[in-house]
Amino acid sequence: MAALLSIPWTKLELEDDELGIDFFDRGLPLPEYEVEHLRRLGPSSAMYRRFWLADSVKPGTRFGDTTFFLTQETLFHGGTSGAMTFPRLASLLREKISVAVEIDGLVRHPYGGPGSFYSKGIYLEEQSDGAILLTELQTQHLGARPAGFGITRGAYFTVSDSGVWCKTEHPEQCRCGNELHHSQHLVVAEHFEHALSLGDPITVRDKVFCLPGVDPKTDPQALEWLELEDGDPGMLGE
């Protein structure tokens, strides 16, 4: 229950906002029978308003050449078919230096425990030896404000002649031993592959695209806070 109640709060999008006051509701509505009235929430309680890490990336930084695809949070949920074939995604990686599939939301893994680190999507990059890095795009969110972002160590895959992605050993791979965590990244990859099959993403600007139905605008208040520092591989969440 504590893990479920730690899911980030989400800003309510009100049509008539004359008061200029932001209201937030639990990201997962659960019945609470012993409600504690708090005047302030600690930094471990994220109050999420829409923001895109793509809006904080600057040329010459770690993610300056990364192509971002803005997507719904629903890409992070559900299961996979187990087919492990992503032809459109593999083709995309041959054209781009690296790809970030960023979701509109913050995801906290139930086995991650309390803290301020959240998943914001996945990151893929083809290596010089042809292997593909698949890992997590992660952000730190302290209370009402995002505080930084980067990628964690991930898994590496090779693509067979038939197009099947096969996990391979790599010196820089994550050795956490939590296969469930890394299999969740494959869920996002398969759902993104399916989204690509439905049509071309919409161009927002250079190196930034969004799926249909996704609002590509960062909340004005969050936009003022997006002077984020981006981390090197493995810096976050270790």
N, C-alpha and C positions, 0 to 999 in steps of 0.2 A: 504494500500500500504506500509506503514511504517513497518507493521508486516511482510509482504512478503519480503521486502528488508532486514530485519534483519536475514533472514535465513543464517546459516553459509556458508562462502566461503569454497570451496573444492580444495585441491591440485590437479593439473593436473598431471597425470602420463604420462610422456613423454618417448618415446622409446630412443631418443638420447638426453642425458642430459650432454653434454660436458661442458656447462657453469657452472654447479653446482649451478644454481640459481633456487629457487622454484617459481613456478607460481601458482596462485590461481584464480578460477573463481567463480562466484556466484553459490550457490547450486541450486537456482531456476533462470533460465535465463529469465529475464523480460526486456522489452524495457525501456530504460531510455532516456527521451527527454531533461532533464536539468541536464546533467552530471557534477558533481563537481569533479575536480581533487584534490585529497588529497594526501599529501606526507605520512601521517600516519593515520592509523585507530585506534580508541580507543579500550579499553579492552572489550567493549560490542560487538565488531565485531569479531566473532570467525573465525580463519583461520585454518580449520580442515585438518589435515593429519592423515592417518589411525593410530589409536592406540587402543589397547585393555586393558581395566582395568584389565583383567585377568593377564596381564603381570606385574602388580604392586602389586599384592596380595602376602603377605608373611605369612608363617606359624605362628600361634599364634595371628594373627590379627583378626578383626571382621569378615572378609570374608575368613579366612584361610582354612576353611572346606567347603566352597561353591564350587559347581561344576558349571563351566562356559560353556555355549554353545554359540559359536560365529556364528552370523547369519547376513543375509543381512538386510539393512535398510528397505526393502520393507515389512518386517514382521510388521512394525509399521503402515502401511497404509492400507486403505480399510475398509471393514465392517465385520460383523460376521453373521452367520446363526441364532444366537439366541438359538442354541440347548443347550449350557452350559454343554456339556459333554466332558471331557478331560481324557479318560481312560489311555492313554499312559503317559500323564503328571502326573496324580495322582499316577500311578505305579512308575514313576521316583522319586517322592517325598517320597515314602515309602522306597526307596533304598538309597537316598541321604539325607544329613543333611539339605541342602538348595540348591536351583538352581537359577542361574542368566542367563537369556537369553539376551545376549549383542548384540547390533546391530552395524554394521559398519557405523557409522555416528552420528550426533548430531541432535536431534529433539527439536525444540522450539515450544511450544504450543501457538497458536495465542492469547489466553486469558491470557497468562502469563506476557505480557508486556516486556519492555526492561530489560536487565540484563545479567548475565553471567552463569545462571544455565540452563542446558539442560538435556533432557532425553537421556539415553544410553541403555535403555531396561527395562526389568522387573525383579523382584526378587520374589521368592516363597519359603515359609518355612512352613513345617507342625509343628503345635504347640503341646504341651503336651496333650491338650484336644482333639486333632484330627482335630481341625480347621486348615484351610490353609490360610496363609497370602499371599496376592497378592498386590504388590506395585511397585513403580517405582525405577529403578536403575538410579541414577542421578549423573551428574558430573558438576563441575564448570570449565569453560573454559575461561580464560582471554586472549583475543587477540590470540596469536599464541600458547599458552601453556595451557594444562590441569592443574588444580590447586588442585583438590581433588575430592573425590566421596563418596557416601553413599547411603542410601535409605530414602525415605520419609515415613510418616505414610500411611498406606494403608487400604484396605478392607479385611474382613475375610469371608471365605466360609466353609460350611460343605458339604460333599458329601453324597447324599442319597443312598439308597440301589440300585436304578436304575442307579447310576452313575452321576446324575445331580448335578451340583454345585449350592448351594443355599446361598445367602448372609446372614450373621448372625451378630448379635450385639456382639461387643467385647470391653472391656475397653480401649484397645490401638488403636482402629480404628481411621482413619482420619475423622475429623468432618468439613471439608472445605465446604461441601454442594455442591460441583461441581461433579455431577454424570457423566457428559460428560468426565471429566478427568479420572475417574476411569474405565469407560466403555472402554476407549482406551486401558487400560491394558488387558482387556478381548480380544480385537482384536488381540493383540500380542500373547496371550495364545492360541487362536484358530488357528492362522496361524502357530504357533510352533507345535501344536498338529498335524496339517496336514503335516508339514514337517517331523515329526517323523514317520508318516504312510508311507512315501515314501522310507524309508530305514534308516539304522543305521547311526548316525553321525560319522565323522572321528575322531579318537583319535589323539590329538595334543601332549598331555603329561598328566601326572596325574592330574585329576580333570578339564581338559580342552579339549573340543571337538569342532568341527566346522561342519557346514552343507556343503554339496558338493557345489563347486563353490565359496566358501568364502576363501579369502586370510587370513591365520591365523597370518601373520607376522605384527608386529608393524613397522611403518616407522622408519628407523634408527635414525633420528633426534628426533622424539618423544620418542624413547626408552631412550634417555639420560635424558628426563624430567620426566620420570614416577616414581619418588620417591614421590608418592602421599600419602596423609593421608586419611585413610578410616574413615567414620563417623559412629556413632551409629544410630539406627533407629530414624527417626524424626529429625535428626540434620540438614539435608539439605532442603532447599526450604520452610521453615516454615515462 
